[in-house]
Amino acid sequence: MTMTSGKRGADGLSEAVGALREWQNDGAPMQLHPGDLGWFWRSGAEATAAAVRTWSRDGRILAVGLLDGPGLLRLTMAPDTQRDEELARQLVEDVTQPERGVLPEGRVNIESPTGALVQDLLFEDGWKADEPWTPLRRDLAEPVRDPGVRIEVVGPERAHTFTAVHRAAFEQSSFTDVRWHAMATGLPYADARCLLAYDDQGNAVAAVTVWSAGPDRPGLLEPMGVHREHRRHGYGRAITLAAAAALRKLGSSSAIVCTPSSNAAAVATYTSAGFERRPEVRDQYRDA
């Protein structure tokens, strides 16, 4: 058997997205989702390709990583390889040697599925657990209640409104109309929806993007935000309910999201919309 690793060219992104779709299931721990690549695609196809790493054996992709910023590698593996020793040791070797080009020198973080062998090996190598995150999940077998506000599915003509709400929801956001259109051209966006919630005066007050991984697989909320001038009126709960309903319409088996455990307001918003908290997860980090 031959193990290979490396970046994906723009033409190879479809293989990585396809592998991530196939690996999603409701029994799996929180992991990299095709929607994560879809959201990153706002930087363009070339930048996304440059940020994606894959590990293959005998022509089959076994692991996919997304360099989501200069010091964070978001990593997942095929379900039947989570305890694969050859793969885990190759992953550790690649991420701990900066000359391999997977991670830079200095402080870096790795996100990987709970229970994967690569986590055990990194801890043995001196890596530490970082701050906790809370995954949440809502089953979509039953219809979702009406959100109680007007919801609009965003098309290109309304992209400017969507990006404006996003910038008003997240400090230091650089999400522009150009970036929305880049995201919308990405492969994962074929099964995605951007939604806006409006108040009684017609103001756009909250926004969310949902990403399907295909029928009978978990769909992802990434990101969800409420305009800073319209908070504490229940719009976060409303747009989250709308997101769950949209994913159900797309055929998703469940809706999933992950937020820092320290963000108590976000956790409360998701639970108020019927999401259930799952066991906390933690990145692993290496000091500079």
SERO-4910 file (N, C-alpha, C, O; in steps of 0.05 Angstrom, whole numbers):
BEGIN
 pado doro    nc1    nc2    nc3   cac1   cac2   cac3    cc1    cc2    cc3    oc1    oc2    oc3
  Met    A     17    -24      0      0      0      0     18     25      0     39     25     12
  Thr    A      8     45    -14     23     70    -15      6     93     -4    -17     97    -12
  Met    A     17    108     16      3    130     28     13    156     15     38    160     13
  Thr    A     -5    173      5      3    198     -6    -12    220      8    -34    216     18
  Ser    A      0    244      9    -13    267     20     -5    291      4     15    292     -9
  Gly    A    -22    312      6    -15    337     -8    -39    355    -12    -61    348     -4
  Lys    A    -34    378    -25    -55    397    -31    -72    386    -55    -63    369    -70
  Arg    A    -96    397    -56   -114    391    -78   -114    414    -97   -117    437    -88
  Gly    A   -111    410   -123   -115    431   -142   -144    437   -144   -161    422   -134
  Ala    A   -151    459   -157   -179    467   -160   -195    445   -173   -218    442   -166
  Asp    A   -183    431   -191   -198    409   -205   -203    386   -187   -221    370   -191
  Gly    A   -187    383   -165   -190    360   -148   -208    365   -124   -212    347   -108
  Leu    A   -219    390   -122   -236    396    -99   -261    379    -98   -271    372    -77
  Ser    A   -271    372   -122   -296    356   -123   -292    329   -109   -311    319    -96
  Glu    A   -268    318   -111   -263    292    -97   -263    296    -67   -275    279    -53
  Ala    A   -251    317    -57   -251    322    -28   -279    327    -18   -287    317      3
  Val    A   -295    344    -33   -322    349    -25   -339    324    -25   -355    319     -7
  Gly    A   -335    307    -45   -349    282    -47   -343    263    -24   -361    250    -13
  Ala    A   -318    262    -16   -310    245      7   -323    255     32   -333    239     48
  Leu    A   -323    281     36   -335    293     61   -365    287     61   -376    281     83
  Arg    A   -378    289     39   -407    283     38   -412    254     47   -429    248     63
  Glu    A   -396    236     36   -399    207     41   -395    201     70   -408    182     81
  Trp    A   -377    215     84   -370    208    111   -390    219    132   -388    211    156
  Gln    A   -408    236    124   -427    248    144   -448    227    152   -460    215    135
  Asn    A   -452    224    178   -474    208    188   -481    216    216   -465    228    230
  Asp    A   -505    210    224   -515    221    249   -502    209    273   -503    220    295
  Gly    A   -489    186    270   -476    173    293   -447    182    296   -434    175    316
  Ala    A   -437    198    277   -409    206    278   -405    230    297   -423    245    302
  Pro    A   -381    232    308   -375    256    324   -373    281    305   -372    278    281
  Met    A   -374    304    317   -373    329    301   -347    328    285   -326    322    296
  Gln    A   -349    334    259   -326    332    242   -329    353    219   -349    365    215
  Leu    A   -307    355    204   -307    372    181   -330    364    162   -334    341    156
  His    A   -344    384    152   -368    380    136   -364    393    109   -349    413    107
  Pro    A   -376    383     87   -373    397     62   -381    426     63   -370    443     48
  Gly    A   -399    433     81   -407    461     84   -384    479     95   -383    503     90
  Asp    A   -365    467    110   -342    482    119   -325    490     95   -315    513     94
  Leu    A   -322    472     76   -308    480     51   -324    500     36   -313    519     24
  Gly    A   -351    497     36   -368    516     22   -366    544     33   -366    563     17
  Trp    A   -365    546     59   -363    573     71   -335    585     65   -333    609     60
  Phe    A   -314    568     66   -287    578     59   -286    587     30   -270    605     24
  Trp    A   -302    576     13   -302    583    -16   -308    612    -21   -304    621    -44
  Arg    A   -316    627     -1   -320    656     -5   -294    670    -12   -294    692    -23
  Ser    A   -271    656     -7   -245    667    -14   -237    659    -43   -216    667    -53
  Gly    A   -254    643    -56   -249    635    -84   -240    606    -85   -231    594    -66
  Ala    A   -243    594   -109   -236    566   -113   -206    561   -110   -198    541    -98
  Glu    A   -190    579   -120   -161    575   -118   -151    576    -89   -135    559    -81
  Ala    A   -162    595    -74   -154    596    -45   -164    572    -30   -150    562    -12
  Thr    A   -188    562    -37   -198    538    -24   -181    514    -30   -174    499    -13
  Ala    A   -174    511    -56   -157    489    -63   -130    490    -49   -119    469    -40
  Ala    A   -119    514    -45    -93    517    -32    -95    510     -2    -75    503     10
  Ala    A   -120    512      9   -123    507     38   -131    478     44   -132    470     68
  Val    A   -137    462     24   -147    435     28   -123    415     25   -107    417      7
  Arg    A   -122    397     44   -102    375     44   -117    348     44   -137    346     57
  Thr    A   -106    329     30   -118    302     30    -96    281     34    -73    286     27
  Trp    A   -105    259     46    -87    236     50   -101    212     37   -124    206     42
  Ser    A    -87    198     20    -99    176      4    -82    151      6    -58    152     11
  Arg    A    -95    128      2    -81    103      1    -93     87    -22   -117     82    -22
  Asp    A    -76     78    -40    -86     62    -63   -108     76    -78   -127     64    -87
  Gly    A   -105    103    -80   -124    118    -96   -149    127    -81   -165    141    -93
  Arg    A   -153    118    -57   -176    125    -41   -170    147    -21   -150    144     -6
  Ile    A   -185    168    -20   -181    189      0   -189    178     27   -212    169     31
  Leu    A   -171    180     47   -176    171     74   -180    193     94   -193    190    114
  Ala    A   -169    217     88   -171    240    106   -171    265     90   -159    267     69
  Val    A   -186    285    100   -187    311     88   -182    332    110   -194    331    131
  Gly    A   -165    352    104   -160    373    122   -164    400    109   -160    403     85
  Leu    A   -174    420    125   -177    447    115   -161    465    133   -165    467    157
  Leu    A   -142    479    120   -125    499    135   -142    524    138   -141    542    121
  Asp    A   -158    526    159   -178    547    163   -165    570    178   -171    575    201
  Gly    A   -148    584    164   -132    605    177   -103    595    179    -98    571    174
  Pro    A    -85    613    186    -56    606    185    -48    584    205    -27    571    200
  Gly    A    -62    581    227    -53    562    247    -74    542    256    -71    531    278
  Leu    A    -95    537    240   -115    518    248   -120    498    225   -128    506    203
  Leu    A   -115    473    231   -122    451    211   -146    436    221   -146    425    243
  Arg    A   -167    437    206   -192    422    212   -191    396    196   -190    396    172
  Leu    A   -191    374    211   -184    348    199   -205    327    205   -215    326    227
  Thr    A   -212    311    185   -229    288    190   -220    265    172   -205    268    153
  Met    A   -230    241    180   -222    216    166   -247    200    159   -268    204    169
  Ala    A   -243    182    140   -264    163    133   -272    147    159   -254    141    175
  Pro    A   -297    141    162   -306    128    187   -291    102    194   -287     96    217
  Asp    A   -283     87    174   -270     62    179   -239     65    183   -225     45    186
  Thr    A   -230     89    183   -201     93    187   -194    110    211   -171    119    215
  Gln    A   -214    116    229   -209    133    252   -188    121    270   -174    136    284
  Arg    A   -185     95    271   -165     82    288   -143     68    271   -129     50    280
  Asp    A   -141     76    246   -122     65    227    -94     75    235    -88     99    233
  Glu    A    -76     57    244    -50     66    255    -33     78    233    -19     98    237
  Glu    A    -32     65    210    -15     76    188    -23    104    181     -6    122    178
  Leu    A    -49    109    178    -59    136    171    -53    155    194    -43    177    189
  Ala    A    -59    148    219    -55    166    241    -26    174    244    -20    198    248
  Arg    A     -7    155    240     21    162    243     30    180    220     47    198    223
  Gln    A     19    175    196     26    193    173     15    221    178     29    241    173
  Leu    A     -9    223    189    -20    250    195     -3    264    216      3    288    212
  Val    A      4    251    237     21    263    258     48    272    247     57    294    253
  Glu    A     60    255    231     86    262    219     83    287    201    100    304    202
  Asp    A     62    288    186     58    311    168     53    337    183     63    358    176
  Val    A     36    336    204     28    361    218     49    370    238     49    393    246
  Thr    A     68    353    246     88    361    265    114    370    252    133    378    266
  Gln    A    116    368    226    140    377    212    133    399    193    122    395    171
  Pro    A    139    425    201    131    448    185    141    446    156    128    457    138
  Glu    A    163    433    151    174    431    124    155    415    106    158    417     81
  Arg    A    137    400    117    118    385    101     97    404     88     83    396     69
  Gly    A     94    428     99     76    447     87     47    444     95     29    457     83
  Val    A     42    427    115     14    424    125      7    445    145    -14    458    143
  Leu    A     25    449    164     21    470    185     46    486    187     68    476    183
  Pro    A     44    512    193     68    529    196     81    525    223     71    511    240
  Glu    A    103    538    227    116    538    253    100    556    271     83    572    263
  Gly    A    106    554    297     92    571    317     68    556    328     65    532    324
  Arg    A     52    571    343     28    559    356      8    551    334      1    566    316
  Val    A     -1    526    335    -20    515    316    -41    498    330    -35    487    352
  Asn    A    -65    497    319    -86    480    329    -95    459    309    -94    464    285
  Ile    A   -103    436    318   -115    416    301   -142    408    313   -145    402    336
  Glu    A   -162    408    295   -189    398    302   -192    371    289   -188    369    265
  Ser    A   -199    350    304   -203    324    293   -225    310    309   -231    318    331
  Pro    A   -237    289    297   -260    276    311   -252    264    337   -231    251    339
  Thr    A   -269    267    357   -265    254    383   -262    224    380   -279    212    366
  Gly    A   -242    213    392   -238    184    390   -219    175    368   -212    151    367
  Ala    A   -211    193    351   -193    186    329   -165    180    341   -157    193    360
  Leu    A   -152    161    330   -125    153    340   -105    176    338    -87    179    354
  Val    A   -109    193    318    -90    216    315    -90    234    340    -70    245    346
  Gln    A   -113    236    353   -114    251    378    -96    239    399    -81    253    413
  Asp    A    -98    212    403    -81    199    422    -51    203    417    -36    209    435
  Leu    A    -44    201    391    -15    204    384     -6    233    388     17    237    396
  Leu    A    -23    252    383    -15    280    388    -11    286    417      7    300    425
  Phe    A    -29    275    434    -26    279    463      0    266    472     15    277    489
  Glu    A      7    242    461     32    229    468     56    246    460     77    245    472
  Asp    A     52    262    439     74    279    428     75    306    443     91    323    436
  Gly    A     58    309    463     59    334    479     39    355    472     39    377    484
  Trp    A     21    350    454      0    369    447    -20    371    470    -22    352    486
  Lys    A    -33    394    472    -52    399    495    -80    404    485    -84    411    461
  Ala    A    -99    401    503   -127    406    496   -133    436    499   -125    448    519
  Asp    A   -147    447    479   -154    476    480   -181    480    492   -193    461    504
  Glu    A   -192    504    489   -218    510    501   -241    494    489   -239    486    466
  Pro    A   -261    487    505   -283    470    495   -302    483    476   -308    507    479
  Trp    A   -313    468    458   -334    476    440   -358    457    445   -354    434    453
  Thr    A   -382    467    440   -406    451    444   -419    445    417   -429    464    404
  Pro    A   -420    420    409   -435    412    385   -465    410    393   -471    402    416
  Leu    A   -482    417    375   -511    414    380   -524    402    355   -515    405    333
  Arg    A   -545    387    360   -558    372    338   -589    373    342   -599    371    364
  Arg    A   -603    376    320   -632    374    320   -641    353    300   -633    355    276
  Asp    A   -656    334    309   -667    314    291   -688    327    273   -703    344    282
  Leu    A   -689    318    248   -707    330    229   -728    310    218   -740    314    197
  Ala    A   -733    289    234   -754    270    226   -782    282    226   -798    275    209
  Glu    A   -787    301    244   -813    314    246   -812    342    235   -790    354    235
  Pro    A   -834    353    225   -835    380    215   -825    400    236   -828    396    260
  Val    A   -814    422    227   -804    443    245   -825    465    247   -838    472    228
  Arg    A   -829    475    271   -850    495    276   -843    521    261   -820    526    255
  Asp    A   -864    536    255   -861    561    241   -844    580    258   -848    582    282
  Pro    A   -825    594    245   -808    612    261   -822    637    271   -812    651    289
  Gly    A   -845    644    259   -860    667    269   -851    694    257   -862    715    266
  Val    A   -833    694    239   -824    718    225   -822    712    195   -822    689    187
  Arg    A   -821    733    179   -818    729    150   -789    720    144   -770    732    153
  Ile    A   -787    699    129   -762    687    121   -759    689     90   -778    683     76
  Glu    A   -736    697     81   -731    699     52   -706    683     45   -686    684     58
  Val    A   -709    667     23   -685    653     12   -670    673     -5   -682    685    -23
  Val    A   -645    675     -1   -629    696    -14   -619    687    -41   -607    666    -43
  Gly    A   -624    703    -61   -612    699    -87   -592    721    -93   -587    738    -76
  Pro    A   -579    721   -116   -559    741   -122   -568    770   -119   -552    787   -112
  Glu    A   -594    775   -125   -604    802   -123   -606    812    -94   -608    837    -90
  Arg    A   -605    794    -75   -607    802    -47   -582    797    -31   -581    799     -7
  Ala    A   -560    791    -46   -535    785    -32   -525    808    -16   -514    804      6
  His    A   -529    833    -26   -519    856    -11   -532    859     16   -520    867     36
  Thr    A   -558    851     18   -572    853     44   -561    831     63   -557    836     87
  Phe    A   -557    807     52   -546    786     68   -519    792     80   -514    788    103
  Thr    A   -501    803     63   -474    809     72   -474    832     92   -458    832    111
  Ala    A   -493    850     89   -495    873    108   -503    863    136   -492    872    156
  Val    A   -522    844    137   -530    833    162   -508    818    175   -503    819    199
  His    A   -493    803    158   -471    787    169   -450    805    181   -440    800    203
  Arg    A   -443    827    167   -423    845    178   -433    858    204   -417    865    221
  Ala    A   -459    863    206   -470    875    230   -473    854    253   -477    862    276
  Ala    A   -470    829    247   -473    808    267   -446    799    278   -444    791    301
  Phe    A   -425    801    262   -399    791    270   -378    814    268   -374    826    247
  Glu    A   -366    819    291   -345    840    291   -322    831    273   -315    808    272
  Gln    A   -310    850    260   -287    846    242   -294    828    218   -276    816    206
  Ser    A   -319    825    212   -327    809    188   -318    824    163   -319    848    161
  Ser    A   -308    808    144   -299    819    118   -316    807     96   -307    806     73
  Phe    A   -340    798    102   -357    785     83   -370    807     65   -385    824     74
  Thr    A   -363    807     39   -372    826     20   -390    813     -1   -392    789     -2
  Asp    A   -402    830    -18   -418    819    -40   -401    802    -58   -410    781    -67
  Val    A   -377    811    -64   -359    795    -81   -354    768    -69   -354    747    -83
  Arg    A   -350    767    -43   -345    741    -30   -370    724    -30   -368    699    -32
  Trp    A   -394    736    -27   -418    720    -28   -420    706    -56   -427    683    -58
  His    A   -415    721    -77   -418    710   -104   -397    689   -108   -402    669   -122
  Ala    A   -373    692    -97   -353    671    -99   -362    646    -85   -359    624    -96
  Met    A   -373    649    -61   -384    626    -46   -406    612    -62   -407    587    -62
  Ala    A   -423    627    -74   -446    616    -88   -438    601   -113   -454    585   -124
  Thr    A   -413    605   -123   -404    589   -146   -391    563   -138   -384    546   -155
  Gly    A   -387    559   -112   -373    535   -102   -389    510   -105   -414    511   -104
  Leu    A   -376    487   -107   -389    462   -110   -409    456    -87   -432    448    -92
  Pro    A   -402    461    -61   -421    454    -40   -446    472    -40   -466    464    -28
  Tyr    A   -445    495    -53   -468    513    -51   -492    503    -68   -514    513    -65
  Ala    A   -487    483    -85   -510    472   -100   -531    461    -81   -554    460    -88
  Asp    A   -523    452    -57   -541    442    -37   -541    459    -12   -543    449     10
  Ala    A   -540    485    -16   -540    504      6   -561    525      2   -571    529    -20
  Arg    A   -568    539     24   -587    561     23   -577    583     42   -569    577     64
  Cys    A   -579    608     33   -576    631     51   -604    642     57   -621    645     39
  Leu    A   -609    647     83   -635    656     92   -633    682    107   -613    687    121
  Leu    A   -653    700    104   -655    724    119   -681    724    134   -702    715    124
  Ala    A   -681    735    159   -705    739    174   -710    769    176   -692    785    178
  Tyr    A   -736    776    175   -744    804    175   -763    810    199   -778    792    207
  Asp    A   -761    834    209   -779    842    231   -805    853    218   -808    854    194
  Asp    A   -823    862    235   -849    872    226   -847    898    210   -865    905    195
  Gln    A   -824    912    213   -820    937    198   -806    932    171   -800    951    157
  Gly    A   -800    907    165   -786    901    140   -756    903    142   -743    902    121
  Asn    A   -745    905    166   -716    905    168   -704    877    169   -715    859    182
  Ala    A   -683    872    154   -669    847    155   -654    845    181   -636    862    187
  Val    A   -660    825    198   -650    825    226   -631    802    232   -617    802    252
  Ala    A   -632    780    216   -616    757    222   -610    742    196   -626    744    177
  Ala    A   -588    728    196   -580    713    172   -567    686    179   -555    684    200
  Val    A   -571    667    161   -559    641    165   -553    628    138   -568    633    119
  Thr    A   -532    612    137   -527    595    113   -529    566    122   -517    559    143
  Val    A   -543    550    107   -545    521    114   -534    505     91   -537    512     67
  Trp    A   -521    483     98   -507    466     78   -516    437     81   -513    425    102
  Ser    A   -529    427     60   -536    399     60   -512    382     50   -496    391     34
  Ala    A   -510    358     62   -490    339     52   -503    317     36   -491    296     30
  Gly    A   -528    321     29   -543    301     13   -566    289     30   -566    293     54
  Pro    A   -584    275     17   -607    263     31   -598    244     54   -579    229     51
  Asp    A   -613    246     76   -608    228     99   -581    230    112   -571    212    123
  Arg    A   -569    254    109   -544    260    122   -547    286    138   -564    303    131
  Pro    A   -530    291    158   -532    316    173   -526    340    156   -508    340    140
  Gly    A   -541    361    160   -536    387    147   -525    407    168   -531    405    192
  Leu    A   -509    426    158   -495    444    176   -505    472    175   -512    482    153
  Leu    A   -506    486    198   -510    515    199   -483    528    201   -469    523    221
  Glu    A   -476    545    182   -450    558    183   -449    581    163   -447    576    139
  Pro    A   -451    606    173   -454    615    200   -483    624    205   -499    625    186
  Met    A   -490    631    230   -515    643    237   -509    668    254   -492    667    272
  Gly    A   -522    690    248   -517    714    264   -541    733    264   -558    733    245
  Val    A   -544    748    285   -565    768    288   -553    796    287   -532    801    301
  His    A   -565    814    272   -556    842    271   -553    853    299   -571    850    315
  Arg    A   -531    867    304   -525    877    331   -547    896    341   -550    898    366
  Glu    A   -562    909    324   -582    928    332   -609    914    337   -629    928    344
  His    A   -611    888    332   -637    874    335   -635    849    352   -650    830    348
  Arg    A   -616    850    371   -613    826    388   -633    827    411   -645    847    418
  Arg    A   -636    803    424   -653    799    447   -682    803    441   -698    812    458
  His    A   -690    797    416   -718    797    408   -727    770    397   -749    768    386
  Gly    A   -710    749    400   -718    723    391   -712    717    362   -720    696    352
  Tyr    A   -698    735    349   -692    731    320   -672    708    316   -672    695    295
  Gly    A   -654    704    335   -635    682    332   -650    656    332   -644    638    316
  Arg    A   -668    652    350   -684    628    351   -700    625    325   -702    603    314
  Ala    A   -712    647    316   -729    646    292   -712    637    267   -721    619    252
  Ile    A   -689    649    263   -673    642    240   -662    614    242   -658    600    222
  Thr    A   -657    605    267   -648    577    271   -670    557    264   -665    536    252
  Leu    A   -694    563    272   -717    546    264   -720    545    234   -725    524    222
  Ala    A   -717    569    221   -719    570    192   -697    553    179   -701    540    159
  Ala    A   -673    554    191   -651    539    181   -657    509    182   -652    494    163
  Ala    A   -667    500    205   -674    472    208   -695    463    187   -693    442    176
  Ala    A   -715    480    183   -736    474    164   -725    473    136   -733    455    120
  Ala    A   -706    491    129   -694    490    102   -678    465     98   -679    453     76
  Leu    A   -663    456    118   -648    432    116   -666    407    113   -661    389     98
  Arg    A   -688    407    128   -707    385    125   -719    384     97   -722    363     86
  Lys    A   -724    408     85   -734    409     58   -714    398     38   -721    387     17
  Leu    A   -688    402     44   -666    392     27   -661    363     31   -645    351     17
  Gly    A   -675    350     50   -672    321     55   -653    314     77   -648    290     81
  Ser    A   -642    333     92   -624    327    113   -637    311    136   -661    316    142
  Ser    A   -622    293    148   -633    277    170   -632    293    196   -648    287    214
  Ser    A   -614    311    199   -611    327    223   -597    353    216   -586    356    194
  Ala    A   -598    372    235   -584    397    232   -563    399    254   -570    393    277
  Ile    A   -539    406    247   -517    407    267   -504    434    266   -504    448    246
  Val    A   -492    441    288   -477    466    291   -458    463    314   -462    446    332
  Cys    A   -437    479    315   -417    477    337   -409    506    344   -404    522    326
  Thr    A   -409    512    370   -403    539    379   -385    537    404   -387    518    418
  Pro    A   -368    557    409   -352    557    433   -370    554    458   -390    568    460
  Ser    A   -362    537    476   -378    533    500   -380    559    517   -400    563    531
  Ser    A   -361    576    514   -361    601    528   -382    620    517   -390    640    531
  Asn    A   -393    615    493   -414    632    482   -441    622    491   -455    609    476
  Ala    A   -447    628    516   -472    618    528   -497    627    513   -516    612    512
  Ala    A   -496    651    503   -520    661    488   -525    645    463   -548    639    457
  Ala    A   -504    637    449   -508    621    425   -519    593    432   -537    583    419
  Val    A   -507    581    453   -517    555    461   -546    556    469   -562    539    462
  Ala    A   -554    577    484   -582    581    492   -600    584    468   -623    574    467
  Thr    A   -591    599    448   -607    604    424   -612    577    410   -635    572    402
  Tyr    A   -592    561    406   -596    536    392   -613    517    407   -631    503    396
  Thr    A   -610    515    434   -627    497    449   -656    506    449   -674    490    450
  Ser    A   -660    533    448   -688    543    447   -701    536    421   -726    535    420
  Ala    A   -685    530    400   -696    522    374   -697    491    371   -699    481    349
  Gly    A   -694    477    393   -697    448    392   -672    432    388   -673    408    384
  Phe    A   -649    445    389   -623    431    386   -615    420    413   -620    432    434
  Glu    A   -603    396    413   -594    383    437   -564    385    439   -550    380    419
  Arg    A   -554    391    462   -525    392    466   -514    364    466   -525    345    476
  Arg    A   -490    362    453   -476    337    452   -450    341    468   -443    364    475
  Pro    A   -435    320    474   -411    323    490   -391    343    478   -388    345    454
  Glu    A   -379    359    496   -360    379    486   -337    367    471   -329    344    476
  Val    A   -326    383    453   -302    375    438   -281    396    442   -287    419    448
  Arg    A   -256    389    438   -234    408    441   -213    404    418   -207    381    411
  Asp    A   -203    426    408   -180    425    390   -156    416    407   -157    416    431
  Gln    A   -135    409    393   -109    404    405    -90    425    395    -91    433    372
  Tyr    A    -72    435    412    -54    456    404    -25    450    412    -20    435    431
  Arg    A     -7    461    397     22    460    402     32    488    405     27    505    388
  Asp    A     45    494    427     57    520    431     79    526    412     90    508    400
  Ala    A     84    552    408    106    560    390    132    548    399    153    553    387
***
